[in-house]
Amino acid sequence: MKRSELFFGIARIPADAVAVACALFLAYFFRLHTIDLLPGIQLLDPARTLPDLPYYVNVFLLRGVVLFILIAAGLKLYLIRMTLGFFREEARIILTTIVWVGAIMGWFFFVRKQLFFSRILLLHATLFVALFVSFGRMLLTLLQRALLRRGVGVRMVLSIGTEPLPAAVHTFLQRDPRYRYLGHLPPVGGLRATPLRDHHSVDLILQTDPNNSDETNFLIDFCRSHHIGYAFLPPVLIDVPHLLSVHRFGPVPVLRFRPTPLDGWGAVMKRIGDIFLSLFFLILLAPLFLLLAILIKVDSRGPVFYRSKRIGQGQTNPITILKFRSMVKNADGLKETLMDQSHRSDGPLFKMKNDPRITRFGKFLRRLSLDELPQLWNILKGDLSLVGPRPHLLEEVQKYTDFQQRVFAVKPGLTGLAQISGRSNLPFSEEVRLDLRYIEEWSPWLDLWILWRTVGVVLEGKGAD
């Protein structure tokens, strides 16, 4: 480990301590001089709520600083080699401050059997602690980066292997000021004849094609003997690194692959959002449902709703999805006679321009995607989600390749990334690529963005077959 890394890792502790102490002194000064940053709160005379400074320092300030350090350590804010981004570190600082305030209030109430002597002081202290700790860490980060630009603390990285270093890793090493990439060497067997020159300047050797061979074992022994760090690229799934995580089976570390971030709490959050929004829109759009049902019956003979068997998540039991009927009554029976007129020859989907089975009112329904609205009921039941890959027919799915079947890792959706990117105008291969991108990069914000974009795409009416 670089000495500068060790220094800045340890320096966070006294920096936080000084920041918390300064914040508490400033909060005391504000309360002493009746300065209020929270307008609307009636201030009492400081003499009635504020203790003497020596008592404040001994009872609150010193213990408050130690308590903050302990809580921050428990929330992993003092790792020597920090890997948190700016926003994640700020979130942990805010969480630490909230837990710290709660612990102080609990200690005064349960141990000292009294309320905190000044609520205004405590509110100011909470604000100042979060700001001062963040500011102190920002100064340390700026100082560390200034030293890195001068070569102090930079880690020298060398890659070795038959395979070249992936472009994404090469770009990262070039851009991150903590690393300097020295280049790539051929397979490790060359080390036996010609050991690395100037190996003392190398901090990390990155193997690009690890395997259980004598050459790999020799490289690991070489790194151990010369006190060089060793790392390797996973031989599989390097195209989705954010879906890989390290777990342990007993003492043995393993790389685990998650097909999608929609796992665990992600699935819970998405389901809660689906229930709330589908129920809300079903109630809101009830009058529109009634109007559309009447117009469908007036326009053509047949039922109001069209039921279709589709393949859902995991390709298990087919799901029955609801749509407003936009075709003539015997549309499915006529499909076989029209198969040769499909304008989609790039995949298993049947799409036809100017499909003669579509009714006059059905064209209007499809143009604004109003025929899809009954699927809100499917979403409420749990068959579909608001956002996800579109569900397809069994006979279409039977023609999918193994790669294309990855889209069944999540629930199908009413709308999706492919639907806002071209709808029926997209080649099937591009539709699959976009669906897989959604599955691998899911987040609540991506869902909200897709829902927002769906409104504009529907109003444009492009690609609505």
FENGI-V762429 format. One record per residue. N is the residue number from 0. PHI is phi in whole degrees, 0 to 359 (999 if undefined). PSI is psi in whole degrees, 0 to 359 (none if undefined). Layout:
N|PHI|PSI, N|PHI|PSI
This chain:
0|999|138, 1|293|143, 2|298|324, 3|295|323, 4|298|316, 5|297|318, 6|297|310, 7|289|330, 8|296|315, 9|287|326, 10|297|340, 11|296|329, 12|293|303, 13|295|329, 14|297|316, 15|294|320, 16|298|315, 17|295|319, 18|298|316, 19|293|318, 20|298|315, 21|297|320, 22|297|320, 23|288|324, 24|295|317, 25|295|320, 26|298|321, 27|294|317, 28|298|316, 29|298|317, 30|290|324, 31|296|324, 32|257|19, 33|49|42, 34|268|125, 35|238|121, 36|270|358, 37|242|85, 38|297|151, 39|98|351, 40|261|128, 41|285|120, 42|272|135, 43|272|168, 44|300|127, 45|306|328, 46|297|336, 47|272|339, 48|238|345, 49|252|126, 50|283|171, 51|296|153, 52|301|315, 53|302|319, 54|294|319, 55|299|317, 56|294|314, 57|288|317, 58|275|323, 59|248|308, 60|295|306, 61|297|315, 62|291|326, 63|296|321, 64|295|313, 65|298|318, 66|297|318, 67|298|316, 68|299|318, 69|294|318, 70|294|317, 71|298|322, 72|295|319, 73|296|331, 74|267|16, 75|61|43, 76|266|3, 77|236|29, 78|296|138, 79|300|314, 80|253|94, 81|288|133, 82|243|3, 83|285|142, 84|284|174, 85|301|311, 86|291|323, 87|291|323, 88|292|319, 89|298|321, 90|297|320, 91|289|327, 92|295|315, 93|297|317, 94|297|317, 95|300|317, 96|297|319, 97|296|314, 98|297|320, 99|299|313, 100|297|316, 101|298|320, 102|294|321, 103|296|313, 104|297|320, 105|295|321, 106|296|315, 107|295|322, 108|283|316, 109|268|328, 110|267|310, 111|271|356, 112|56|42, 113|206|161, 114|280|159, 115|301|141, 116|293|342, 117|206|112, 118|293|323, 119|297|316, 120|299|317, 121|294|321, 122|295|316, 123|298|318, 124|299|318, 125|299|314, 126|297|313, 127|293|322, 128|299|311, 129|299|318, 130|291|313, 131|292|320, 132|296|317, 133|298|317, 134|294|318, 135|297|318, 136|291|326, 137|296|319, 138|297|318, 139|297|319, 140|295|318, 141|295|320, 142|295|317, 143|297|319, 144|291|326, 145|297|320, 146|290|323, 147|298|321, 148|296|337, 149|264|8, 150|89|2, 151|275|119, 152|87|6, 153|284|136, 154|264|123, 155|276|127, 156|240|133, 157|235|134, 158|255|146, 159|222|139, 160|150|168, 161|292|320, 162|280|142, 163|288|164, 164|292|130, 165|304|146, 166|301|322, 167|295|320, 168|291|318, 169|299|316, 170|297|318, 171|299|314, 172|294|329, 173|287|326, 174|269|328, 175|283|121, 176|293|348, 177|283|347, 178|234|153, 179|227|120, 180|274|124, 181|268|346, 182|125|187, 183|237|137, 184|248|154, 185|294|181, 186|312|157, 187|292|346, 188|302|334, 189|296|338, 190|292|333, 191|296|319, 192|275|320, 193|230|91, 194|301|157, 195|302|127, 196|281|148, 197|54|39, 198|294|343, 199|294|340, 200|271|354, 201|268|128, 202|260|332, 203|212|130, 204|253|127, 205|248|113, 206|272|129, 207|268|342, 208|221|70, 209|293|148, 210|201|164, 211|276|76, 212|226|169, 213|296|325, 214|295|317, 215|295|317, 216|297|322, 217|296|319, 218|295|319, 219|296|317, 220|296|322, 221|299|314, 222|297|319, 223|296|317, 224|294|328, 225|254|13, 226|57|44, 227|250|138, 228|292|146, 229|236|137, 230|215|160, 231|219|153, 232|276|137, 233|299|136, 234|289|348, 235|227|158, 236|62|27, 237|285|354, 238|279|347, 239|227|62, 240|298|332, 241|289|349, 242|262|5, 243|257|139, 244|216|153, 245|268|128, 246|233|171, 247|233|131, 248|258|93, 249|69|230, 250|275|355, 251|265|122, 252|283|141, 253|226|152, 254|269|125, 255|251|137, 256|252|127, 257|255|124, 258|300|335, 259|202|150, 260|295|347, 261|286|66, 262|221|146, 263|67|234, 264|295|333, 265|299|317, 266|293|323, 267|296|313, 268|300|316, 269|294|320, 270|293|319, 271|299|316, 272|297|321, 273|297|315, 274|297|312, 275|297|310, 276|289|320, 277|294|319, 278|295|319, 279|298|314, 280|286|329, 281|297|319, 282|289|315, 283|296|321, 284|264|8, 285|305|315, 286|299|322, 287|294|320, 288|302|315, 289|297|316, 290|297|315, 291|295|322, 292|298|317, 293|297|315, 294|294|326, 295|295|316, 296|293|324, 297|291|324, 298|285|321, 299|204|161, 300|282|146, 301|131|175, 302|289|163, 303|287|318, 304|256|148, 305|247|127, 306|253|133, 307|223|134, 308|280|125, 309|231|165, 310|265|130, 311|255|200, 312|298|134, 313|77|0, 314|55|36, 315|273|239, 316|288|136, 317|299|150, 318|250|149, 319|258|113, 320|259|150, 321|258|141, 322|217|154, 323|291|133, 324|295|125, 325|241|2, 326|238|172, 327|293|166, 328|300|319, 329|258|38, 330|299|319, 331|296|324, 332|292|332, 333|276|349, 334|298|320, 335|300|325, 336|285|349, 337|249|1, 338|302|323, 339|286|354, 340|258|6, 341|295|135, 342|270|6, 343|253|99, 344|255|3, 345|264|2, 346|190|189, 347|278|354, 348|280|143, 349|260|118, 350|223|137, 351|224|127, 352|290|138, 353|53|49, 354|302|119, 355|292|348, 356|281|344, 357|283|133, 358|282|170, 359|298|312, 360|288|334, 361|297|326, 362|298|319, 363|294|317, 364|300|316, 365|288|325, 366|300|321, 367|258|10, 368|58|26, 369|290|338, 370|293|342, 371|276|347, 372|302|324, 373|300|345, 374|291|351, 375|301|328, 376|293|320, 377|299|324, 378|292|317, 379|297|322, 380|290|333, 381|105|4, 382|287|321, 383|237|171, 384|239|163, 385|299|320, 386|235|134, 387|166|179, 388|296|147, 389|289|141, 390|284|142, 391|239|166, 392|288|155, 393|301|315, 394|294|335, 395|284|317, 396|296|327, 397|298|342, 398|264|0, 399|292|147, 400|280|168, 401|301|321, 402|296|317, 403|292|336, 404|286|356, 405|297|339, 406|294|348, 407|272|13, 408|289|339, 409|231|171, 410|294|143, 411|297|163, 412|228|163, 413|290|324, 414|222|171, 415|193|181, 416|297|324, 417|291|323, 418|293|328, 419|271|0, 420|248|11, 421|149|348, 422|52|231, 423|287|348, 424|282|349, 425|282|139, 426|299|150, 427|299|322, 428|297|323, 429|289|324, 430|298|316, 431|295|318, 432|300|317, 433|291|321, 434|297|319, 435|292|324, 436|298|318, 437|298|315, 438|299|319, 439|278|339, 440|241|21, 441|303|143, 442|203|159, 443|302|325, 444|290|326, 445|295|320, 446|299|314, 447|296|320, 448|295|318, 449|295|317, 450|298|320, 451|295|316, 452|292|331, 453|300|321, 454|301|312, 455|294|319, 456|295|319, 457|295|318, 458|294|330, 459|290|325, 460|76|15, 461|277|140, 462|73|18, 463|266|89, 464|271|none
